[in-house]
Amino acid sequence: MFGFGAATRIYLAVGATDMRKGFEGLYGLVRDRLQCPPLSGHVFLFCNAQRNRLKLLVWDGSGLWVCAKGRGTEARLTATKLVPTA
């Protein structure tokens, strides 16, 4: 289980990501496509074209974590409108 602090941001990569990508590939997407420092400690989420697989990339201070979650073929991840809190 991960514990994230209040200052941790969660970034969602827009569009489909090739789920065959590992540490280096996702690191490159964060750096080049999201234009964020991959070793910032923030959480970066990637989804495939069918939106039934999700990958998370996060730096914990000692190394990169890549976590994957797959759902059944009928289940899909959907986006909701997020409203920032004060």
Beta strands, then each sheet from edge to edge (+ up, - down):
strand 1: 10-16
strand 2: 43-47
strand 3: 53-59
strand 4: 64-70
sheet 1: 1+ 2+ 3- 4+
end
